[in-house]
């Protein structure tokens, strides 16, 4: 039997990962592990997210609330920006999608709800303090208006 549920999926990966790895494999791997341990995992926990899958250059997380997913994404992006060169200039692309997902027995998720989140990933852009993230679900302005101004969304 297939288990499905509605969830907000956050998909993230490192911008320019291949070229960064070409220059310094061990240093890049070390910085990515540190970011995961010191930024991503605590932010996921603080925003009630669940780390579904970690890859060499990214991760997928599941949230019951799309608002918490956006709050988490903004917090992660801000923390990484604050670290600046301490993290070797690593930047994350993050996409969020609210959609129907399939849950495997081992907790992994897949389906169109996950695929869309990965396709809408965008890097943090703009001036200092700007908070931008793609949120690809209907009524985003109504759902997020109190948190993120529509002009702040990419």
C-alpha positions in Angstrom: 0.0 0.0 0.0 1.3 3.5 -0.9 1.4 6.1 1.9 0.7 9.6 0.8 0.4 12.9 2.6 0.4 16.6 1.9 3.6 18.2 3.0 5.9 21.2 2.4 9.1 20.0 0.9 12.3 22.1 1.1 15.0 21.1 -1.4 18.4 22.7 -1.2 21.8 22.3 -2.8 25.1 24.1 -3.0 25.5 26.6 -5.8 28.5 25.7 -8.1 29.3 22.5 -6.1 31.2 20.8 -8.9 33.6 23.7 -9.5 34.1 24.3 -5.7 34.9 20.6 -5.3 37.4 20.7 -8.1 39.4 23.4 -6.3 39.3 21.9 -2.8 37.5 18.6 -2.2 38.5 18.0 1.4 37.9 21.6 2.5 34.6 21.8 0.8 33.4 18.5 2.2 34.4 19.7 5.7 32.6 23.1 5.3 29.5 21.4 4.0 29.5 19.0 7.0 29.9 21.9 9.4 27.1 23.9 7.8 24.8 20.8 8.0 25.7 20.3 11.7 25.9 23.9 12.9 23.2 25.6 10.7 20.9 23.2 8.8 20.1 20.6 11.5 19.4 23.2 14.3 17.2 25.3 12.0 15.2 22.3 10.8 14.6 21.3 14.5 13.7 24.9 15.5 11.1 25.0 12.6 9.7 21.5 13.1 11.2 20.1 10.0 12.5 16.6 9.3 15.7 15.9 7.4 14.6 13.4 4.8 17.7 12.9 2.8 21.2 14.4 2.8 23.3 14.3 -0.4 26.9 15.4 -0.8 25.8 18.9 -1.9 22.3 19.2 -0.6 19.3 17.9 1.3 15.5 17.4 1.3 13.4 18.3 4.4 9.7 17.8 5.1 7.5 20.2 7.0 3.9 19.9 8.1 3.6 23.7 7.6 4.6 25.6 4.5 5.0 28.7 6.7 7.6 26.9 8.9 9.4 25.7 5.8 9.7 29.3 4.5 10.8 30.5 7.9 13.4 27.8 8.1 14.7 28.6 4.6 15.1 32.2 5.4 16.8 31.5 8.7 19.2 29.0 7.0 20.0 31.6 4.2 20.6 34.3 6.7 22.9 32.2 8.9 24.9 31.1 5.9 25.2 34.7 4.7 26.4 35.8 8.1 29.1 33.1 8.1 30.4 34.6 4.8 33.9 33.6 4.0 34.1 31.4 7.1 32.2 28.8 5.1 34.3 29.3 2.0 31.7 31.4 0.3 29.3 28.4 0.0 25.8 29.4 -1.1 22.6 27.3 -1.1 19.8 27.2 -3.6 16.5 26.5 -1.8 13.1 25.6 -3.3 9.9 24.9 -1.4 6.8 23.2 -2.6 3.5 22.3 -0.9 2.3 19.1 -2.5 1.3 15.5 -2.3 4.2 13.2 -1.5 4.8 9.5 -1.3 6.5 8.2 1.9 8.6 5.1 1.8 8.9 2.7 4.8 12.4 4.1 5.5 11.1 7.7 5.7 12.3 8.7 2.2 9.9 10.8 0.2 9.4 11.2 -3.5 6.8 12.2 -6.1 5.8 15.4 -7.9 5.7 17.3 -4.6 9.4 16.7 -4.2 10.3 17.2 -7.8 8.7 20.6 -8.0 10.6 21.8 -4.9 13.9 20.8 -6.5 13.0 22.5 -9.8 12.3 25.9 -8.1 15.5 26.1 -6.1 17.0 29.6 -6.3 20.0 31.1 -4.5 19.8 33.9 -1.9 20.1 37.2 -3.8 19.8 40.8 -3.3 21.2 43.3 -0.9 22.3 42.7 2.7 19.4 41.5 4.8 17.2 40.6 1.8 15.3 37.4 2.3 14.3 35.7 -0.9 13.0 32.2 -1.5 10.8 30.6 -4.0 7.6 29.3 -2.5 5.7 27.4 -5.2 2.2 26.9 -3.8 -1.1 28.6 -4.5 -2.1 31.6 -2.4 1.5 32.3 -1.4 0.8 36.0 -0.7 -2.1 35.1 1.5 -0.2 32.4 3.4 3.0 34.3 3.7 2.0 37.9 3.7 2.6 38.3 7.4 6.0 36.8 7.2 7.5 37.7 3.8 6.4 40.7 1.7 5.5 39.6 -1.8 8.3 41.9 -3.1 10.8 39.7 -1.2 9.9 36.5 -3.0 11.9 35.8 -6.1 
